[in-house]
Amino acid sequence: LKNQDITSILPSFPNPDYPQMEEWIRTVSDAYAVQEGNSVVIGRSISCWSALKLAEQASMRKLILIAPTCPTPVWFSTIQKYCADEKMFETLKEFVQTPLDYEAIDRHVGEIVCYLSTNDPYINLDDAEKFIVSHLPRTRIVRVRDAGHFGEKDGFKTFPKLLEEILQPVRIDLRMVDENELPVLLPDDVDFKPTGES
């Protein structure tokens, strides 16, 4: 990012094994306060939840969710196996059950992109995709084969595709429409030409 003259901020979240939403949203809000307008916010795993919470209040060009945790029975049963104790499980469960204003998120974010792996040990691809698309239907889902949890041990010390995603422009004036809004009717008082003129 430095080579592209892009400022990046990586906040240090307190108590990562026993996260508290109030502490995390304060941390991410303080970090984001210095950025305005043309920002890209990236969350991975449980930090996706604090990125979504930030997007309720702050405008951003793009929100990228990498292996997002989702408050579903499938995720709860999976993550419980990896928790050191019951307190950790209950803390994580409470964290991801923080209510979100999905309409506000949709208004504040130019584009939402979600990266999911086919072999993530913590995040079931189909379950997470179903949850994300049902709550944020215009999210672009990117399935990555055998990416694990997108960590360093999974071969993601660098993530070239993510850099491409950050640099890719967003047309905020273009929005996906819901299936129930189809077909889109074009005006009949305009002469559409194959040259792109009208």
C-alpha positions in Angstrom: 0.0 0.0 0.0 2.9 2.4 0.8 4.1 1.9 -2.8 0.7 3.1 -4.0 0.9 6.1 -1.6 -2.1 4.7 0.3 -2.3 5.2 4.1 -3.2 2.1 6.0 -4.2 1.9 9.7 -4.2 -1.4 11.6 -5.8 -0.9 15.0 -4.7 -3.1 17.9 -7.9 -4.6 19.4 -7.9 -5.2 23.2 -8.6 -8.7 24.6 -8.8 -10.6 21.3 -9.7 -13.9 22.9 -12.5 -12.3 25.0 -13.6 -9.3 22.8 -16.0 -6.7 24.1 -17.9 -4.9 21.3 -17.9 -1.5 23.1 -14.1 -1.6 23.4 -13.6 -2.8 19.8 -16.0 -0.3 18.3 -14.3 2.5 20.2 -10.9 1.3 18.9 -12.0 1.1 15.3 -13.9 4.4 15.5 -10.8 6.2 16.9 -8.7 4.7 14.1 -11.3 5.6 11.4 -11.8 9.1 12.6 -8.7 10.3 10.8 -10.0 8.8 7.5 -12.7 10.5 5.4 -14.5 9.7 2.2 -12.6 7.4 -0.1 -11.8 4.8 2.5 -11.8 1.0 2.4 -12.4 -0.9 5.6 -11.3 -4.5 5.9 -12.3 -7.0 8.6 -11.2 -10.6 9.0 -13.0 -13.2 11.1 -14.5 -11.8 14.2 -13.3 -8.3 13.5 -15.8 -8.2 10.5 -18.4 -7.7 13.2 -16.8 -4.4 14.4 -16.3 -3.3 10.8 -20.0 -3.8 10.1 -20.8 -2.0 13.3 -18.6 0.9 12.2 -20.4 1.0 8.8 -23.7 1.7 10.6 -22.4 5.2 11.3 -19.5 5.9 8.9 -19.5 6.3 5.2 -16.9 4.3 3.3 -16.1 3.5 -0.4 -15.8 -0.2 0.2 -16.2 -2.7 3.0 -14.3 -6.0 2.6 -15.2 -8.9 4.9 -12.7 -11.8 5.0 -14.0 -15.1 6.5 -16.7 -13.3 8.5 -18.1 -14.9 11.6 -21.9 -15.2 11.5 -24.3 -15.8 14.4 -25.7 -19.0 13.1 -26.1 -22.4 14.8 -23.5 -23.9 12.5 -20.9 -21.3 13.5 -21.7 -21.7 17.2 -21.3 -25.4 17.2 -18.1 -25.2 15.1 -16.4 -22.4 17.2 -17.2 -24.1 20.5 -14.8 -26.9 19.7 -11.9 -24.3 19.4 -12.6 -22.3 22.5 -10.3 -22.6 25.5 -13.2 -22.5 27.9 -16.9 -21.8 28.3 -16.2 -18.1 29.1 -14.5 -17.6 25.7 -17.4 -19.3 23.9 -20.0 -17.2 25.6 -18.0 -14.0 25.0 -17.6 -14.7 21.3 -21.2 -15.7 21.0 -22.4 -12.4 22.7 -20.0 -10.4 20.5 -21.5 -11.7 17.2 -25.0 -11.4 18.4 -24.7 -7.6 18.7 -27.6 -6.2 16.7 -26.8 -4.5 13.4 -28.7 -2.0 11.4 -28.3 -3.6 7.9 -30.2 -0.8 6.1 -27.8 1.8 7.6 -24.8 -0.3 6.5 -26.2 -0.5 3.0 -26.7 3.3 2.9 -23.1 4.1 4.1 -21.1 1.6 2.0 -20.4 2.0 -1.7 -19.6 -1.7 -2.2 -19.5 -4.7 0.1 -17.2 -7.7 -0.8 -17.0 -10.9 1.1 -14.1 -13.4 0.7 -14.9 -17.0 1.8 -12.7 -20.1 1.6 -13.7 -23.6 0.6 -11.8 -25.2 3.5 -12.1 -22.7 6.4 -12.0 -24.7 9.6 -14.0 -22.1 11.5 -16.4 -20.6 8.9 -18.7 -22.8 6.8 -18.7 -21.3 3.3 -22.4 -22.1 2.5 -23.7 -21.1 5.9 -21.7 -17.8 5.9 -22.7 -16.9 2.3 -26.4 -17.6 3.1 -26.3 -15.4 6.2 -24.4 -12.5 4.5 -26.5 -12.5 1.3 -29.8 -12.7 3.3 -28.8 -9.6 5.4 -26.8 -7.6 2.8 -28.1 -8.8 -0.6 -25.9 -6.6 -2.8 -22.7 -8.1 -1.3 -20.3 -9.5 -3.9 -19.2 -13.0 -2.7 -15.7 -14.2 -3.7 -15.1 -17.9 -3.1 -11.4 -18.8 -2.8 -10.3 -22.4 -3.1 -8.4 -23.9 -0.2 -7.6 -20.6 1.5 -8.2 -21.9 5.1 -8.9 -18.9 7.4 -6.9 -16.6 5.2 -4.1 -16.5 7.8 -0.3 -16.6 7.5 -0.2 -20.4 8.1 -2.7 -20.7 5.2 -0.2 -19.0 2.8 -1.6 -15.5 3.2 1.4 -13.5 4.5 0.6 -11.4 1.4 -2.8 -11.3 -0.4 -2.3 -9.8 -3.9 -6.0 -10.2 -4.8 -6.9 -8.0 -1.8 -4.6 -5.2 -3.0 -6.4 -5.4 -6.4 -9.7 -5.2 -4.6 -8.6 -2.2 -2.6 -7.5 -0.3 -5.7 -10.5 -1.3 -7.8 -12.8 1.7 -8.3 -16.4 1.6 -7.1 -19.3 3.1 -9.0 -21.4 4.3 -6.1 -24.1 5.4 -8.6 -24.5 1.8 -9.8 -26.5 -0.5 -7.5 -27.7 -4.0 -7.8 -31.4 -4.4 -7.7 -33.3 -7.1 -5.8 -34.8 -9.9 -7.8 -38.3 -8.7 -6.9 -37.5 -5.4 -8.6 -36.9 -7.1 -12.0 -37.4 -6.6 -14.8 -35.9 -3.1 -14.8 -37.9 -1.0 -17.3 -36.0 1.4 -19.4 -37.5 4.7 -20.4 -39.3 4.6 -23.7 -38.6 8.3 -24.6 -34.9 7.7 -25.1 -33.2 6.4 -28.3 -30.6 3.9 -27.1 -27.9 3.5 -29.7 -25.3 0.7 -29.9 -22.6 3.3 -29.9 -23.3 4.1 -26.3 -24.9 7.4 -27.2 -28.5 8.2 -26.3 
